[in-house]
Amino acid sequence: MRSVKRRMARFCCRPGLGRLAGSGRSGVTSRMRKRALLVTALAALAATAFANPLLSQRSDTVVRMSGAPVNPRVVRLIPEVTIGGLDVPPAYQFRAIQNFTVARDGAVWVVHGSLLSSEVDIFDSDGKHARRLARQGSGPGEYRRPRRVAQLPDGRMVLRDLLHINRFNVYTPAGSYDTTWTFTRGFAGPVNFDADTAGVVWVGYSHSMNDMEFKVARMLNGVLIDTLLMPTASRVSFEEMRQGAGRVGAPFQPGWRYAWSPFGYYATAWTANYAVDLRIPVLLPGSRFGVWREGDVVRSIRRRVEPVPVSNEERNDRRARLAETRDASQGRLTGSIPDIPRTKPPIAGLQFGDDGRLWVRVATPSERFTPERVQSADGQPVVQPLAWREPVVFDVFEPDGRYIGRVGAPAYPVCSSGSMRVRGEVVWCSGRDDDDIPVLRRYRIEWR
């Protein structure tokens, strides 16, 4: 087991500072070896995790076991502002919300539309429309396929464009064009894009969809600093997704999750355990920017939790729906119907708030509800929504690992990892309301 983890660490976790991995004559053979190694290592890690859920994943891990939370009760999010919905002016209508960013002054920059045609609109902290950002095009400040906006410490906003892959537009906090960062090479692929508190912009990318070595380029003031490999979790998750494509998959399977902190590091978790590992960087001699290297200390936040059971009734319903989905796929999905686990992995998702707090979505008992039935538009069989849902609950930790408490999120719009932005006691969530209309909603956390 130890040798498997060491081999995986040498391949997956070396930071590759200033190096673009995955090139060379033996690229195809190398990728095959990497895939085999990832699958082997994942299986070994899974077996170890189920054997001992509190087993330290590394010998150089500093463990912080979380005790009682500062706030003992589960608090709820109180709605304050909604952007979007039925019967609103055109400026407040969203076809689909692709991404959004909440600036430090409370303004909300929303990328919305379709993947092929998106716009960027700015709303103030109270949800009032302020302006549309620039326009479609290739001129200064214009964009073709905007995907995400990140804020620099000086307040300026940087836009990532999926078609203009070698340039990044920079705007003032009010939305006026400021400058453009241009590079001799492009950064395509994954859309991970954020700026840390030091002003370093982290740009996730890959050479192609077949390239498992996802990378992140770090930039400062439009200058490329270095290139790192993203966490092991990102590559294993992508390989799992690719291998599972076209097959019927069971819910509640353990897997890797990872999240990026605005303090400039990644957190990872194997969801069969309640253990979130923080890879906090070490400042290199003579450098302003730290980097976590294999062998550096991992700080692990852990909790002892009871398994969340899955009732036989829910398991039977989920198996029946998987069979309906496969049969209605017209051959696009194959394979036998898998068994449904009797318990859920304790972790469902990870996310950092803009203030550096860690939000861990936890497993909760499912509840029955009555979803609205879906009507077939062309007479073809339609798979009806599952009549089970999981209440969304997060454990919230301070950056130093102190357990603050639990926050329960509303059913509509669903506040889940990746669809919310948090700063202090203010939470913005994107999703669909109970009329199935895309909305953004601002909430307030009342801890007491």
Residue, then its C-alpha position, 0 to 999 in steps of 0.5 A: m500500500r505504501s509503495v502504491k501511494r509513493r508512486m502515485a505521489r511521484f507522478c501526481c503530486r509533484p508541483g512541476l514548477g515552471r514546467l509543462a508536463g505531458s510532453g515527449r516522445s512516449g506521450v501515449t504510453s505515458r498516459m496509459r501508464k498514468r491511467a493504470l496507476l491512478v486507477t490502482a492507487l484509487a482502489a488502494l486508497a478506497a480499500t484503506a479508507f473503508a478499513n479505517p475511516l480515521l487512518s492518517q493518509r500521510s505520515d507527515t500529516v498534522v491532524r486537527m480533530s474538530g470538537a464541539p462547534v462554536n455555534p451548537r445549533v444548525v442555523r438557516l440562511i435568511p433570504e434578503v435579495t433576489i435577482g431574476g424570476l418571473d415578470v421582471p424587466p429584461a435586464y434581470q432575466f437570465r437564460a442560464i447563469q454560467n458563473f458569478t463573482v461577488a466583489r468586495d464592495g458587494a457588487v455581483w458580476v454575472v456571466h449568463g446566457s449559453l455556452l455559445s453566447s454569454e453576456v456579463d451584467i453587473f448588479d449592486s449589492d442590493g440587486k439593482h442592475a448597474r450596467r452590462l459589461a462591454r459587448q461581444g467582439s474581439g476589440p479592446g475590452e470585448y469578449r466572445r465567450p466569457r466564463r468567469v470573473a476574478q477580483l484583484p486586491d486593488g479592486r480591478m476585475v479580470l475576465r476569462d474568455l474561453l475563445h480568447i484563450n491567450r488574453f485576459n481583459v481587466y476592468t475597473p470596479a465600476g466595469s470600465y475597460d482598463t487593460t488587456w493581459t496578452f500571452t504568447r500561448g493560450f490557456a484552454g480547458p478547465v475553467n478554474f479561475d480565481a485571484d488570491t489575496a496576494g493578487v496572483v491569478w490562478v488559471g486552470y487549463s489542459h492541453s486537451m480533453n485527453d490530457m489528464e495532467f490538469k495544470v494551473a498557471r499563476m500570473l501577477n500583473g499580467v506576467l506568468i510566474d510559474t506553472l503547477l500541476m493541479p491536485t491529484a483529486s482533479r485528475v482522478s475525478f476526471e478519469e473516473m468521469r471519463q471511464g464511467a461515461g456511457r454506463v449506469g452509475a450508482p449514487f453515493q459512491p466515494g470519490w475525490r473532491y478538491a477546492w481552492s482557497p483564496f489564500g493560495y492553496y488547495a484542499t482535497a478530500w476522499t469522501a469516504n472519510y471526514a478528512v479534509d487535507l489542506r496543502i498550505p504552501v511554504l514560502l521559498p527562499g527569495s520568493r514572494f510566493g509559496v508552493w506546496r511540494e510533496g513531503d511538505v506538511v499536510r494539515s488535516i481537518r477531521r470529524r468523527v461522524e456517524p454514517v448516514p443510512v440510505s433506507n431500503e425504500e430509497r434504494n429500491d426507488r433509485r434502482a428502479r429509476l436507474a433502470e428507467t434511465r438506461d431503458a429510455s437512453q436508446g442504447r446510450l447507457t449500457g451495463s447492469i443496474p448497480d446496487i445502491p450503497r446502504t450508507k452515504p459518504p460523509i462528505a458531499g462537496l467542498q468549497f472555500g468562501d471568499d474570506g477563506r472559511l472552509w464550507v464542507r457539504v455533509a451527507t444528510p438523510s434523504e427526505r421524500f417529496t412530490p416533484e412536478r411531473v415532466q411532460s414529453a414534448d415528442g411522445q417519447p418516454v420521459v424519466q420522471p424526477l426522483a421523489w427523494r432529495e437531500p437537505v443541503v447542510f454545510d459544516v463551516f470552519e475558520p481558516d485555522g480549522r476551528y469548527i464554527g457550526r452548521v448552516g442549512a441551505p434552502a431547497y430553492p435555489v439549491c445552494s451547493s458547492g460551486s453555485m454559491r459565493v460566501r463572504g462573512e455572513v453574506v451568502w449568494c446562491s445561483g440556481r432555479d427557483d420553485d418556478d424553474i426560473p434561473v435566479l440569484r439570491r442573497y442570504r444572511i447567516e444569523w449564527r445566534 
